[in-house]
């Protein structure tokens, strides 16, 4: 069993994909599996994935017809065999020490999930800015329990700065909404993990580079705004 399964949903990101995958392959934690779910890409993404898999046996590639972000990640969750699950967006990148530090903290503290912080990353102007709320500093680097649950939602809302116990996800049947063509399908997953976790932790460190200069990102599409309502309906 690998220590961490890292899921990478892929759809038409040939411009950014090699940099993303290279940052994962260079992790100081070697005992990982990297599951890339190609969601029907029509560009050169499939060839890039094939090349990485040929060079590194830790890469596992799932090829599927386009069904959307949620369906792709659910396929990845079902295929994962790791003790913990991580997620990396295919246009982002991560520091080499990220998963070693997260795994060490998760094992030591026996938490359902452990998260870190992120950088807003503008590669086109070589600029990063750490996402950090100083008001939350008393809550970093300590185990938070059910009595602290109201604090969880004030941390930076995302699913990709941390790792989740696979047993925790399966035990609570935490999966993604699979509404075709929708966006923001990470929101319901994030909420479920916060609702069900009995022990959670946020590290006062940043490892994840969240790209802000991809013009194709769904958060830049006004037509996707109402997709949020689908997430709340799914949660309800």
N, C-alpha and C positions, 0 to 999 in steps of 0.2 A: 504494500500500500504506500503510494507516495505521500509525502507530508502535506503538500498543497496541490490541488488541481486549479489551474488558472484558465478561465474561460475567456475566449476572445471572439465576440460576434463580428462577422465580416460581411460587409456589403459595399462593393464598389469604392474601395479605399486604396487603390494601388499607389497613389501618391504618398500616402503616409504609412502604409502597412509595414514596409521593411524596417523602418526606424522603431516602430512599436514592438515588433517581434524580436528584434535584436536586443532591445532593452530587457525583455523577459528572459531571453536565452542567456543573458549575462548575469542572471541572479546569483548572488553568493550562496544562496540555498539551492543546492544542486538536485535534491530529491524532490522534484516537481514533475507534474505532467502538464502539458500546454495543449488544451483542447480548442482548436479553432473551428468555428462553425461557419462555413461559407454559405450564406443565405441567398444562393442564386445569383451571385455577382456576374455581371456581363462585361466587366473590364478585365484587367490582367491579374486580379487578386488571386484567382485559383492557381495560376502558375507560380506566383510568389509563395503561396502556402506549400505547394508541392516541393519547391526548392528547399525551403526550410526543413520540411519533414525528411527530405533525403539526407540532409546534413546533420540532423539532430533527432535521435530516436525518441526524445521526450515529446516531440510534437505529434499530436493526433489530429487528423483532419476529418471533419464531418461535412460531406457535400450534400446539399439539399436544395429543393426548389424553394423559391422565395416565399416565405410565409410570415416574415416580420421579426422584429427584435425579440419579442417575448417568446415566440415559438422557438427561435434559434437558441436562446439561453436555456429554455427548458430542456431542449435536446442535450445541451451541454451538461446540465445538472444531472440528467439521467445517465449520461455516459461517464461521469466523473467517478473516480475511485479513491480520491485523496481524503485524508483525514480532515482537511479544511478546504474551503472553496474561495477562490479569489476571482475577480472579474476585471478585465482591462478593455477599455474601448479601443478600437483599432486605429484611431487617429491620435491617441495619446501615447505617453511613454512613462516608465517608472524608473526610480533609482535602483541601482544594483543590490542594495542592502534591504530593500523593502520587505520581501517575503521572509527573509531570515529573522528580521526584527519583529515582524508581526507574529510569526510562528512561535518564536521564543516567548513572547509575552502571553500568547494564547495558551500555550502549554503550562507555563508557570502559574498563571492565574485561573486556569480552567474556566474560561469564559465562553459564552455562546458565540460571541463575535468580538473582535478587536479592530478598531479603526485608527487611522492617523489623519493627517490633514493633507491639503493639496496646494499646488501652485496654479494660479491662472497663467497660462503659457501662450505667449505670442511669439512663435518662432520667426515670423516674418520681420520682426523688429528686435529680435533677441532680448525679449523682456519677460520676466516672471514676477509674480506677486503672490505671496503666501496668503491663503485664505485663513484668517485667524480672528476669533472673537475673544478679546481679552477678558470679557465678563465671565467667560467659561473656564478660566484658568484654574479655579479651585477644584474643578471636576476632572481635569486631565490626569493621566498616569495613575489612576486608582480604579478599583472595581466598583462599578455602579450597579445597584440591585433594583428590585421591583419598586422599592420606596423612592427611587430616584427617576422613575420612568418619565415624569414630566420634564426632566432635563434633556432627555434623549433628543427630542425634536428641535432643540435649539442649536445642536451641532450642525455643521455644514451638511446639507441634504445630498447624499449621494450613495451609490452602492459599491463603488470601486476603490475606495481608499483602504479597504480592510479585508479581512478573511472571516469566514463563517464556518462554524462546525458543521460538517456535512450531516452528522447525526441530528443536530439541532434543526436543520432545514427539513430533513425527511420526517423527523418525529412530529413536527408541526405542519407538515404538508405545505411548506412555503414554496410557491412557484410564481412564475410571471403570468400576467394576463396575456392572452394570445390574440387579442382583437386585431384582425388584419389591417395593415396600413396605418395603425395608430402610432403615436409617439408618446413619450413620457411613461413608457411601460416599466421603467425602473422605480417609479414613485410608489406603486403598490407593494413591490418587493421590499423597498426600504421601510415602509410603514409596518408591514408584517413582521419584519425582523425586530423592529422596535417594540411592537405590541407583545411579542412572545418571549423575548429574551429575559432570562432571570439574572444573568450576569453579563455585563458588557463593559467595555473599556475603550477610551480614546487616548492615544498617545500624543504627547505634545511635540510631535515631529511631523514633517511633511516629506513624502516620498513620491507623490503622484503628480504628474504634469498634465493638467487638464487643458487641452488645446482650445484656444479662443479664436484662431484665425482660419478655421475651415468654413468656407462660405456655404457648404452643403449641409452643415449640421442642422438637425431637425429643430433645435431651439431657435434657429433663425427664421423659421417658416411660420408666417402668420396663420397659414391654413391649418396648422397643427394645434392651435390653441385650445380648441374644444375637445381635443383628445384627452385632456385632463379629466373631464367628466366621466369618461369611460373607466378610468382608473378608480374613481370613487365608487362607481357602480359595481365594479368588480370586488372592491373591498367590502362593500355593504353585503 
